[in-house]
Amino acid sequence: MKAEINIKVDIGGRPYNLTISREEEELVRKAAEDVNKTISKYSKAFEYKDMQDLYAMVSLQYASGTMHTENEKSFKEKELKDKLKDVDEFLSTHLETINHRS
């Protein structure tokens, strides 16, 4: 059973209480820090009416980044499967040749 802890992170000037596993703490704190930096960057670079606009832009950035990563992963997995299939066919052909010679 994983040990859960309660932590508080600040995102966009608001505190959020979270219950997470101890192993996730560092990652969650770094993620919150990254989100805050991105909010700050957007607040300086773009006009916005309220914080909701900044949150929407940050959400879009992270969602598109996640989708890009998933697409890359799928492409690499397909590429790897194709290469493994080629290797398997090559080895099978050579093993048949060796077996016929014996």
Biopython code that builds the backbone (N, CA, C, O; Angstrom):
import numpy as np
from Bio.PDB.StructureBuilder import StructureBuilder

atoms = [
    (1, "MET", "N", (0.841, -1.179, 0.000)),
    (1, "MET", "CA", (0.000, 0.000, 0.000)),
    (1, "MET", "C", (0.889, 1.248, 0.000)),
    (1, "MET", "O", (1.793, 1.384, 0.824)),
    (2, "LYS", "N", (0.615, 2.142, -0.931)),
    (2, "LYS", "CA", (1.420, 3.355, -1.023)),
    (2, "LYS", "C", (1.029, 4.341, 0.075)),
    (2, "LYS", "O", (-0.148, 4.525, 0.385)),
    (3, "ALA", "N", (2.049, 4.965, 0.649)),
    (3, "ALA", "CA", (1.806, 5.969, 1.687)),
    (3, "ALA", "C", (1.344, 7.258, 1.025)),
    (3, "ALA", "O", (2.023, 7.788, 0.145)),
    (4, "GLU", "N", (0.205, 7.756, 1.442)),
    (4, "GLU", "CA", (-0.310, 9.012, 0.905)),
    (4, "GLU", "C", (-0.026, 10.143, 1.878)),
    (4, "GLU", "O", (-0.023, 9.966, 3.097)),
    (5, "ILE", "N", (0.213, 11.308, 1.297)),
    (5, "ILE", "CA", (0.473, 12.494, 2.110)),
    (5, "ILE", "C", (-0.415, 13.628, 1.614)),
    (5, "ILE", "O", (-0.889, 13.614, 0.478)),
    (6, "ASN", "N", (-0.629, 14.593, 2.472)),
    (6, "ASN", "CA", (-1.374, 15.791, 2.110)),
    (6, "ASN", "C", (-0.375, 16.917, 1.884)),
    (6, "ASN", "O", (0.492, 17.167, 2.721)),
    (7, "ILE", "N", (-0.504, 17.592, 0.750)),
    (7, "ILE", "CA", (0.364, 18.732, 0.480)),
    (7, "ILE", "C", (-0.499, 19.899, 0.022)),
    (7, "ILE", "O", (-1.654, 19.726, -0.366)),
    (8, "LYS", "N", (0.078, 21.071, 0.076)),
    (8, "LYS", "CA", (-0.594, 22.265, -0.430)),
    (8, "LYS", "C", (0.300, 22.845, -1.512)),
    (8, "LYS", "O", (1.494, 23.055, -1.299)),
    (9, "VAL", "N", (-0.295, 23.107, -2.690)),
    (9, "VAL", "CA", (0.437, 23.767, -3.764)),
    (9, "VAL", "C", (-0.317, 25.029, -4.136)),
    (9, "VAL", "O", (-1.540, 25.099, -4.011)),
    (10, "ASP", "N", (0.421, 26.014, -4.590)),
    (10, "ASP", "CA", (-0.154, 27.282, -5.015)),
    (10, "ASP", "C", (-0.118, 27.327, -6.538)),
    (10, "ASP", "O", (0.942, 27.175, -7.146)),
    (11, "ILE", "N", (-1.264, 27.532, -7.139)),
    (11, "ILE", "CA", (-1.340, 27.668, -8.593)),
    (11, "ILE", "C", (-2.117, 28.941, -8.902)),
    (11, "ILE", "O", (-3.279, 29.085, -8.522)),
    (12, "GLY", "N", (-1.463, 29.850, -9.589)),
    (12, "GLY", "CA", (-2.109, 31.106, -9.958)),
    (12, "GLY", "C", (-2.552, 31.925, -8.759)),
    (12, "GLY", "O", (-3.553, 32.639, -8.818)),
    (13, "GLY", "N", (-1.797, 31.819, -7.669)),
    (13, "GLY", "CA", (-2.128, 32.596, -6.482)),
    (13, "GLY", "C", (-3.184, 31.974, -5.588)),
    (13, "GLY", "O", (-3.607, 32.596, -4.613)),
    (14, "ARG", "N", (-3.616, 30.772, -5.896)),
    (14, "ARG", "CA", (-4.611, 30.085, -5.079)),
    (14, "ARG", "C", (-4.015, 28.805, -4.505)),
    (14, "ARG", "O", (-3.324, 28.064, -5.203)),
    (15, "PRO", "N", (-4.288, 28.552, -3.227)),
    (15, "PRO", "CA", (-3.776, 27.318, -2.620)),
    (15, "PRO", "C", (-4.704, 26.134, -2.917)),
    (15, "PRO", "O", (-5.928, 26.265, -2.912)),
    (16, "TYR", "N", (-4.092, 24.987, -3.172)),
    (16, "TYR", "CA", (-4.848, 23.756, -3.405)),
    (16, "TYR", "C", (-4.279, 22.660, -2.528)),
    (16, "TYR", "O", (-3.076, 22.402, -2.537)),
    (17, "ASN", "N", (-5.158, 22.015, -1.768)),
    (17, "ASN", "CA", (-4.774, 20.886, -0.936)),
    (17, "ASN", "C", (-4.934, 19.609, -1.757)),
    (17, "ASN", "O", (-5.981, 19.372, -2.359)),
    (18, "LEU", "N", (-3.895, 18.799, -1.772)),
    (18, "LEU", "CA", (-3.910, 17.563, -2.540)),
    (18, "LEU", "C", (-3.497, 16.394, -1.664)),
    (18, "LEU", "O", (-2.689, 16.546, -0.748)),
    (19, "THR", "N", (-4.053, 15.235, -1.948)),
    (19, "THR", "CA", (-3.612, 13.998, -1.327)),
    (19, "THR", "C", (-2.980, 13.174, -2.432)),
    (19, "THR", "O", (-3.640, 12.791, -3.398)),
    (20, "ILE", "N", (-1.694, 12.908, -2.277)),
    (20, "ILE", "CA", (-0.934, 12.208, -3.307)),
    (20, "ILE", "C", (-0.032, 11.168, -2.656)),
    (20, "ILE", "O", (0.147, 11.167, -1.438)),
    (21, "SER", "N", (0.533, 10.289, -3.469)),
    (21, "SER", "CA", (1.496, 9.344, -2.907)),
    (21, "SER", "C", (2.804, 10.091, -2.661)),
    (21, "SER", "O", (3.111, 11.072, -3.339)),
    (22, "ARG", "N", (3.546, 9.626, -1.706)),
    (22, "ARG", "CA", (4.821, 10.261, -1.343)),
    (22, "ARG", "C", (5.759, 10.321, -2.552)),
    (22, "ARG", "O", (6.507, 11.284, -2.718)),
    (23, "GLU", "N", (5.712, 9.293, -3.387)),
    (23, "GLU", "CA", (6.584, 9.245, -4.565)),
    (23, "GLU", "C", (6.262, 10.353, -5.570)),
    (23, "GLU", "O", (7.138, 10.757, -6.336)),
    (24, "GLU", "N", (5.040, 10.844, -5.582)),
    (24, "GLU", "CA", (4.620, 11.876, -6.537)),
    (24, "GLU", "C", (4.924, 13.305, -6.084)),
    (24, "GLU", "O", (4.844, 14.239, -6.882)),
    (25, "GLU", "N", (5.265, 13.472, -4.828)),
    (25, "GLU", "CA", (5.371, 14.817, -4.277)),
    (25, "GLU", "C", (6.302, 15.726, -5.074)),
    (25, "GLU", "O", (5.911, 16.832, -5.446)),
    (26, "GLU", "N", (7.505, 15.284, -5.336)),
    (26, "GLU", "CA", (8.469, 16.136, -6.038)),
    (26, "GLU", "C", (7.953, 16.504, -7.430)),
    (26, "GLU", "O", (8.057, 17.655, -7.852)),
    (27, "LEU", "N", (7.405, 15.532, -8.128)),
    (27, "LEU", "CA", (6.887, 15.774, -9.469)),
    (27, "LEU", "C", (5.723, 16.774, -9.443)),
    (27, "LEU", "O", (5.662, 17.674, -10.280)),
    (28, "VAL", "N", (4.809, 16.619, -8.497)),
    (28, "VAL", "CA", (3.653, 17.511, -8.398)),
    (28, "VAL", "C", (4.101, 18.932, -8.055)),
    (28, "VAL", "O", (3.593, 19.899, -8.624)),
    (29, "ARG", "N", (5.037, 19.058, -7.141)),
    (29, "ARG", "CA", (5.526, 20.401, -6.781)),
    (29, "ARG", "C", (6.235, 21.065, -7.964)),
    (29, "ARG", "O", (6.066, 22.262, -8.195)),
    (30, "LYS", "N", (7.022, 20.300, -8.708)),
    (30, "LYS", "CA", (7.692, 20.852, -9.886)),
    (30, "LYS", "C", (6.673, 21.232, -10.956)),
    (30, "LYS", "O", (6.823, 22.256, -11.623)),
    (31, "ALA", "N", (5.642, 20.413, -11.122)),
    (31, "ALA", "CA", (4.600, 20.708, -12.105)),
    (31, "ALA", "C", (3.871, 22.000, -11.742)),
    (31, "ALA", "O", (3.607, 22.827, -12.615)),
    (32, "ALA", "N", (3.541, 22.180, -10.457)),
    (32, "ALA", "CA", (2.877, 23.406, -10.013)),
    (32, "ALA", "C", (3.766, 24.619, -10.260)),
    (32, "ALA", "O", (3.287, 25.672, -10.682)),
    (33, "GLU", "N", (5.045, 24.470, -9.999)),
    (33, "GLU", "CA", (5.999, 25.558, -10.239)),
    (33, "GLU", "C", (6.063, 25.893, -11.729)),
    (33, "GLU", "O", (6.101, 27.062, -12.111)),
    (34, "ASP", "N", (6.075, 24.859, -12.559)),
    (34, "ASP", "CA", (6.111, 25.065, -14.008)),
    (34, "ASP", "C", (4.839, 25.770, -14.491)),
    (34, "ASP", "O", (4.910, 26.676, -15.321)),
    (35, "VAL", "N", (3.698, 25.363, -13.984)),
    (35, "VAL", "CA", (2.430, 26.002, -14.356)),
    (35, "VAL", "C", (2.460, 27.480, -13.959)),
    (35, "VAL", "O", (2.046, 28.342, -14.734)),
    (36, "ASN", "N", (2.942, 27.766, -12.769)),
    (36, "ASN", "CA", (3.011, 29.159, -12.314)),
    (36, "ASN", "C", (3.949, 29.991, -13.188)),
    (36, "ASN", "O", (3.654, 31.148, -13.487)),
    (37, "LYS", "N", (5.063, 29.415, -13.592)),
    (37, "LYS", "CA", (5.987, 30.126, -14.479)),
    (37, "LYS", "C", (5.337, 30.398, -15.828)),
    (37, "LYS", "O", (5.508, 31.474, -16.401)),
    (38, "THR", "N", (4.592, 29.422, -16.331)),
    (38, "THR", "CA", (3.921, 29.597, -17.617)),
    (38, "THR", "C", (2.828, 30.651, -17.514)),
    (38, "THR", "O", (2.670, 31.464, -18.425)),
    (39, "ILE", "N", (2.078, 30.651, -16.430)),
    (39, "ILE", "CA", (1.057, 31.685, -16.211)),
    (39, "ILE", "C", (1.711, 33.057, -16.190)),
    (39, "ILE", "O", (1.223, 33.996, -16.818)),
    (40, "SER", "N", (2.808, 33.166, -15.472)),
    (40, "SER", "CA", (3.525, 34.439, -15.382)),
    (40, "SER", "C", (4.021, 34.887, -16.760)),
    (40, "SER", "O", (3.900, 36.058, -17.119)),
    (41, "LYS", "N", (4.572, 33.958, -17.517)),
    (41, "LYS", "CA", (5.073, 34.269, -18.865)),
    (41, "LYS", "C", (3.939, 34.778, -19.755)),
    (41, "LYS", "O", (4.096, 35.779, -20.453)),
    (42, "TYR", "N", (2.798, 34.088, -19.729)),
    (42, "TYR", "CA", (1.662, 34.511, -20.545)),
    (42, "TYR", "C", (1.100, 35.855, -20.078)),
    (42, "TYR", "O", (0.665, 36.665, -20.897)),
    (43, "SER", "N", (1.110, 36.091, -18.769)),
    (43, "SER", "CA", (0.553, 37.352, -18.264)),
    (43, "SER", "C", (1.364, 38.553, -18.733)),
    (43, "SER", "O", (0.838, 39.659, -18.864)),
    (44, "LYS", "N", (2.660, 38.324, -18.986)),
    (44, "LYS", "CA", (3.524, 39.400, -19.460)),
    (44, "LYS", "C", (3.477, 39.546, -20.981)),
    (44, "LYS", "O", (3.725, 40.628, -21.513)),
    (45, "ALA", "N", (3.160, 38.458, -21.675)),
    (45, "ALA", "CA", (3.235, 38.459, -23.136)),
    (45, "ALA", "C", (1.907, 38.757, -23.829)),
    (45, "ALA", "O", (1.902, 39.207, -24.975)),
    (46, "PHE", "N", (0.791, 38.516, -23.163)),
    (46, "PHE", "CA", (-0.517, 38.657, -23.801)),
    (46, "PHE", "C", (-1.446, 39.544, -22.996)),
    (46, "PHE", "O", (-1.330, 39.665, -21.776)),
    (47, "GLU", "N", (-2.367, 40.158, -23.713)),
    (47, "GLU", "CA", (-3.434, 40.883, -23.023)),
    (47, "GLU", "C", (-4.468, 39.869, -22.570)),
    (47, "GLU", "O", (-4.760, 38.906, -23.280)),
    (48, "TYR", "N", (-5.006, 40.084, -21.412)),
    (48, "TYR", "CA", (-6.033, 39.179, -20.907)),
    (48, "TYR", "C", (-6.995, 39.948, -20.030)),
    (48, "TYR", "O", (-6.638, 40.948, -19.407)),
    (49, "LYS", "N", (-8.242, 39.453, -19.994)),
    (49, "LYS", "CA", (-9.283, 40.105, -19.197)),
    (49, "LYS", "C", (-9.231, 39.655, -17.743)),
    (49, "LYS", "O", (-9.361, 40.459, -16.820)),
    (50, "ASP", "N", (-9.040, 38.364, -17.563)),
    (50, "ASP", "CA", (-8.951, 37.835, -16.202)),
    (50, "ASP", "C", (-8.084, 36.580, -16.208)),
    (50, "ASP", "O", (-7.626, 36.131, -17.258)),
    (51, "MET", "N", (-7.874, 36.038, -15.047)),
    (51, "MET", "CA", (-6.990, 34.881, -14.904)),
    (51, "MET", "C", (-7.500, 33.677, -15.700)),
    (51, "MET", "O", (-6.712, 32.830, -16.120)),
    (52, "GLN", "N", (-8.802, 33.606, -15.905)),
    (52, "GLN", "CA", (-9.386, 32.496, -16.661)),
    (52, "GLN", "C", (-8.763, 32.399, -18.056)),
    (52, "GLN", "O", (-8.527, 31.301, -18.560)),
    (53, "ASP", "N", (-8.497, 33.562, -18.681)),
    (53, "ASP", "CA", (-7.861, 33.570, -19.996)),
    (53, "ASP", "C", (-6.474, 32.935, -19.928)),
    (53, "ASP", "O", (-6.096, 32.157, -20.804)),
    (54, "LEU", "N", (-5.733, 33.266, -18.897)),
    (54, "LEU", "CA", (-4.394, 32.688, -18.736)),
    (54, "LEU", "C", (-4.469, 31.187, -18.490)),
    (54, "LEU", "O", (-3.683, 30.423, -19.051)),
    (55, "TYR", "N", (-5.413, 30.763, -17.654)),
    (55, "TYR", "CA", (-5.566, 29.340, -17.373)),
    (55, "TYR", "C", (-5.922, 28.576, -18.647)),
    (55, "TYR", "O", (-5.434, 27.468, -18.871)),
    (56, "ALA", "N", (-6.768, 29.172, -19.471)),
    (56, "ALA", "CA", (-7.160, 28.527, -20.724)),
    (56, "ALA", "C", (-5.946, 28.370, -21.644)),
    (56, "ALA", "O", (-5.771, 27.320, -22.263)),
    (57, "MET", "N", (-5.120, 29.392, -21.734)),
    (57, "MET", "CA", (-3.948, 29.332, -22.596)),
    (57, "MET", "C", (-2.941, 28.304, -22.079)),
    (57, "MET", "O", (-2.356, 27.556, -22.863)),
    (58, "VAL", "N", (-2.743, 28.268, -20.781)),
    (58, "VAL", "CA", (-1.823, 27.291, -20.189)),
    (58, "VAL", "C", (-2.355, 25.875, -20.411)),
    (58, "VAL", "O", (-1.597, 24.972, -20.765)),
    (59, "SER", "N", (-3.646, 25.683, -20.206)),
    (59, "SER", "CA", (-4.252, 24.364, -20.417)),
    (59, "SER", "C", (-4.078, 23.910, -21.856)),
    (59, "SER", "O", (-3.750, 22.752, -22.115)),
    (60, "LEU", "N", (-4.300, 24.831, -22.794)),
    (60, "LEU", "CA", (-4.135, 24.501, -24.202)),
    (60, "LEU", "C", (-2.690, 24.126, -24.508)),
    (60, "LEU", "O", (-2.440, 23.171, -25.244)),
    (61, "GLN", "N", (-1.746, 24.861, -23.954)),
    (61, "GLN", "CA", (-0.330, 24.550, -24.183)),
    (61, "GLN", "C", (0.002, 23.146, -23.696)),
    (61, "GLN", "O", (0.628, 22.365, -24.413)),
    (62, "TYR", "N", (-0.421, 22.825, -22.467)),
    (62, "TYR", "CA", (-0.097, 21.516, -21.914)),
    (62, "TYR", "C", (-0.843, 20.393, -22.640)),
    (62, "TYR", "O", (-0.278, 19.321, -22.859)),
    (63, "ALA", "N", (-2.098, 20.627, -23.012)),
    (63, "ALA", "CA", (-2.860, 19.597, -23.727)),
    (63, "ALA", "C", (-2.250, 19.328, -25.093)),
    (63, "ALA", "O", (-2.127, 18.171, -25.495)),
    (64, "SER", "N", (-1.865, 20.379, -25.812)),
    (64, "SER", "CA", (-1.268, 20.167, -27.129)),
    (64, "SER", "C", (0.100, 19.499, -27.000)),
    (64, "SER", "O", (0.470, 18.683, -27.843)),
    (65, "GLY", "N", (0.843, 19.832, -25.967)),
    (65, "GLY", "CA", (2.130, 19.175, -25.722)),
    (65, "GLY", "C", (1.950, 17.693, -25.431)),
    (65, "GLY", "O", (2.721, 16.862, -25.910)),
    (66, "THR", "N", (0.942, 17.368, -24.652)),
    (66, "THR", "CA", (0.649, 15.973, -24.336)),
    (66, "THR", "C", (0.241, 15.212, -25.596)),
    (66, "THR", "O", (0.675, 14.081, -25.815)),
    (67, "MET", "N", (-0.594, 15.840, -26.419)),
    (67, "MET", "CA", (-1.021, 15.195, -27.661)),
    (67, "MET", "C", (0.167, 14.974, -28.596)),
    (67, "MET", "O", (0.266, 13.932, -29.244)),
    (68, "HIS", "N", (1.057, 15.947, -28.665)),
    (68, "HIS", "CA", (2.245, 15.817, -29.499)),
    (68, "HIS", "C", (3.110, 14.644, -29.011)),
    (68, "HIS", "O", (3.599, 13.847, -29.811)),
    (69, "THR", "N", (3.285, 14.556, -27.710)),
    (69, "THR", "CA", (4.069, 13.468, -27.128)),
    (69, "THR", "C", (3.433, 12.110, -27.419)),
    (69, "THR", "O", (4.132, 11.155, -27.757)),
    (70, "GLU", "N", (2.119, 12.025, -27.288)),
    (70, "GLU", "CA", (1.410, 10.775, -27.572)),
    (70, "GLU", "C", (1.558, 10.387, -29.039)),
    (70, "GLU", "O", (1.759, 9.215, -29.354)),
    (71, "ASN", "N", (1.458, 11.374, -29.943)),
    (71, "ASN", "CA", (1.628, 11.091, -31.368)),
    (71, "ASN", "C", (3.032, 10.582, -31.663)),
    (71, "ASN", "O", (3.209, 9.625, -32.417)),
    (72, "GLU", "N", (4.027, 11.228, -31.066)),
    (72, "GLU", "CA", (5.415, 10.790, -31.234)),
    (72, "GLU", "C", (5.607, 9.372, -30.713)),
    (72, "GLU", "O", (6.266, 8.548, -31.348)),
    (73, "LYS", "N", (5.031, 9.103, -29.567)),
    (73, "LYS", "CA", (5.146, 7.781, -28.955)),
    (73, "LYS", "C", (4.514, 6.727, -29.860)),
    (73, "LYS", "O", (5.101, 5.666, -30.078)),
    (74, "SER", "N", (3.333, 7.007, -30.383)),
    (74, "SER", "CA", (2.655, 6.062, -31.276)),
    (74, "SER", "C", (3.482, 5.810, -32.531)),
    (74, "SER", "O", (3.606, 4.672, -32.984)),
    (75, "PHE", "N", (4.046, 6.878, -33.089)),
    (75, "PHE", "CA", (4.870, 6.753, -34.286)),
    (75, "PHE", "C", (6.092, 5.886, -33.998)),
    (75, "PHE", "O", (6.420, 4.993, -34.779)),
    (76, "LYS", "N", (6.762, 6.148, -32.882)),
    (76, "LYS", "CA", (7.963, 5.390, -32.534)),
    (76, "LYS", "C", (7.624, 3.930, -32.244)),
    (76, "LYS", "O", (8.391, 3.035, -32.598)),
    (77, "GLU", "N", (6.475, 3.682, -31.599)),
    (77, "GLU", "CA", (6.070, 2.302, -31.331)),
    (77, "GLU", "C", (5.814, 1.561, -32.638)),
    (77, "GLU", "O", (6.223, 0.409, -32.783)),
    (78, "LYS", "N", (5.140, 2.208, -33.594)),
    (78, "LYS", "CA", (4.889, 1.583, -34.888)),
    (78, "LYS", "C", (6.203, 1.335, -35.613)),
    (78, "LYS", "O", (6.405, 0.270, -36.197)),
    (79, "GLU", "N", (7.088, 2.312, -35.575)),
    (79, "GLU", "CA", (8.391, 2.175, -36.216)),
    (79, "GLU", "C", (9.166, 0.998, -35.608)),
    (79, "GLU", "O", (9.779, 0.212, -36.330)),
    (80, "LEU", "N", (9.134, 0.886, -34.291)),
    (80, "LEU", "CA", (9.820, -0.209, -33.607)),
    (80, "LEU", "C", (9.199, -1.556, -33.975)),
    (80, "LEU", "O", (9.924, -2.517, -34.231)),
    (81, "LYS", "N", (7.868, -1.638, -34.003)),
    (81, "LYS", "CA", (7.201, -2.881, -34.382)),
    (81, "LYS", "C", (7.590, -3.295, -35.793)),
    (81, "LYS", "O", (7.852, -4.469, -36.051)),
    (82, "ASP", "N", (7.628, -2.327, -36.707)),
    (82, "ASP", "CA", (8.011, -2.629, -38.088)),
    (82, "ASP", "C", (9.441, -3.154, -38.166)),
    (82, "ASP", "O", (9.714, -4.115, -38.884)),
    (83, "LYS", "N", (10.349, -2.524, -37.430)),
    (83, "LYS", "CA", (11.743, -2.975, -37.431)),
    (83, "LYS", "C", (11.873, -4.371, -36.816)),
    (83, "LYS", "O", (12.622, -5.209, -37.319)),
    (84, "LEU", "N", (11.147, -4.613, -35.733)),
    (84, "LEU", "CA", (11.189, -5.939, -35.109)),
    (84, "LEU", "C", (10.610, -6.997, -36.040)),
    (84, "LEU", "O", (11.105, -8.123, -36.087)),
    (85, "LYS", "N", (9.579, -6.645, -36.770)),
    (85, "LYS", "CA", (8.991, -7.575, -37.748)),
    (85, "LYS", "C", (10.024, -7.899, -38.822)),
    (85, "LYS", "O", (10.174, -9.058, -39.208)),
    (86, "ASP", "N", (10.737, -6.882, -39.310)),
    (86, "ASP", "CA", (11.781, -7.098, -40.319)),
    (86, "ASP", "C", (12.877, -8.019, -39.782)),
    (86, "ASP", "O", (13.322, -8.932, -40.478)),
    (87, "VAL", "N", (13.306, -7.780, -38.556)),
    (87, "VAL", "CA", (14.348, -8.614, -37.944)),
    (87, "VAL", "C", (13.843, -10.043, -37.792)),
    (87, "VAL", "O", (14.572, -10.994, -38.072)),
    (88, "ASP", "N", (12.601, -10.198, -37.352)),
    (88, "ASP", "CA", (12.022, -11.522, -37.184)),
    (88, "ASP", "C", (11.972, -12.269, -38.519)),
    (88, "ASP", "O", (12.325, -13.447, -38.589)),
    (89, "GLU", "N", (11.537, -11.587, -39.567)),
    (89, "GLU", "CA", (11.490, -12.212, -40.894)),
    (89, "GLU", "C", (12.891, -12.594, -41.374)),
    (89, "GLU", "O", (13.090, -13.674, -41.932)),
    (90, "PHE", "N", (13.849, -11.711, -41.156)),
    (90, "PHE", "CA", (15.231, -11.975, -41.552)),
    (90, "PHE", "C", (15.770, -13.209, -40.831)),
    (90, "PHE", "O", (16.344, -14.103, -41.452)),
    (91, "LEU", "N", (15.576, -13.243, -39.515)),
    (91, "LEU", "CA", (16.078, -14.381, -38.734)),
    (91, "LEU", "C", (15.359, -15.670, -39.113)),
    (91, "LEU", "O", (15.989, -16.722, -39.221)),
    (92, "SER", "N", (14.049, -15.598, -39.315)),
    (92, "SER", "CA", (13.285, -16.789, -39.694)),
    (92, "SER", "C", (13.771, -17.350, -41.018)),
    (92, "SER", "O", (13.936, -18.561, -41.166)),
    (93, "THR", "N", (14.001, -16.462, -41.983)),
    (93, "THR", "CA", (14.498, -16.882, -43.293)),
    (93, "THR", "C", (15.862, -17.546, -43.164)),
    (93, "THR", "O", (16.100, -18.593, -43.766)),
    (94, "HIS", "N", (16.753, -16.952, -42.389)),
    (94, "HIS", "CA", (18.099, -17.508, -42.235)),
    (94, "HIS", "C", (18.089, -18.808, -41.435)),
    (94, "HIS", "O", (18.878, -19.713, -41.704)),
    (95, "LEU", "N", (17.208, -18.896, -40.469)),
    (95, "LEU", "CA", (17.110, -20.145, -39.704)),
    (95, "LEU", "C", (16.593, -21.273, -40.591)),
    (95, "LEU", "O", (17.056, -22.408, -40.480)),
    (96, "GLU", "N", (15.640, -20.973, -41.468)),
    (96, "GLU", "CA", (15.130, -21.992, -42.397)),
    (96, "GLU", "C", (16.247, -22.452, -43.322)),
    (96, "GLU", "O", (16.379, -23.643, -43.605)),
    (97, "THR", "N", (17.046, -21.509, -43.787)),
    (97, "THR", "CA", (18.165, -21.839, -44.675)),
    (97, "THR", "C", (19.151, -22.743, -43.955)),
    (97, "THR", "O", (19.615, -23.726, -44.532)),
    (98, "ILE", "N", (19.473, -22.438, -42.734)),
    (98, "ILE", "CA", (20.409, -23.236, -41.940)),
    (98, "ILE", "C", (19.836, -24.634, -41.691)),
    (98, "ILE", "O", (20.554, -25.629, -41.784)),
    (99, "ASN", "N", (18.542, -24.703, -41.375)),
    (99, "ASN", "CA", (17.909, -25.998, -41.108)),
    (99, "ASN", "C", (17.866, -26.873, -42.353)),
    (99, "ASN", "O", (17.998, -28.092, -42.251)),
    (100, "HIS", "N", (17.683, -26.275, -43.526)),
    (100, "HIS", "CA", (17.641, -27.052, -44.776)),
    (100, "HIS", "C", (19.027, -27.567, -45.144)),
    (100, "HIS", "O", (19.137, -28.603, -45.799)),
    (101, "ARG", "N", (20.068, -26.883, -44.745)),
    (101, "ARG", "CA", (21.437, -27.310, -45.043)),
    (101, "ARG", "C", (21.860, -28.493, -44.164)),
    (101, "ARG", "O", (22.702, -29.305, -44.548)),
    (102, "SER", "N", (21.260, -28.567, -42.991)),
    (102, "SER", "CA", (21.647, -29.611, -42.031)),
    (102, "SER", "C", (21.147, -30.971, -42.406)),
    (102, "SER", "O", (21.398, -31.941, -41.690)),
]
sb = StructureBuilder()
sb.init_structure("model")
sb.init_model(0)
sb.init_chain("A")
sb.init_seg("    ")
for serial, (resi, resn, name, xyz) in enumerate(atoms, 1):
    if name == "N":
        sb.init_residue(resn, " ", resi, " ")
    sb.init_atom(name, np.array(xyz, "f"), 0.0, 1.0, " ", f" {name:<3s}", serial, name[0])
structure = sb.get_structure()
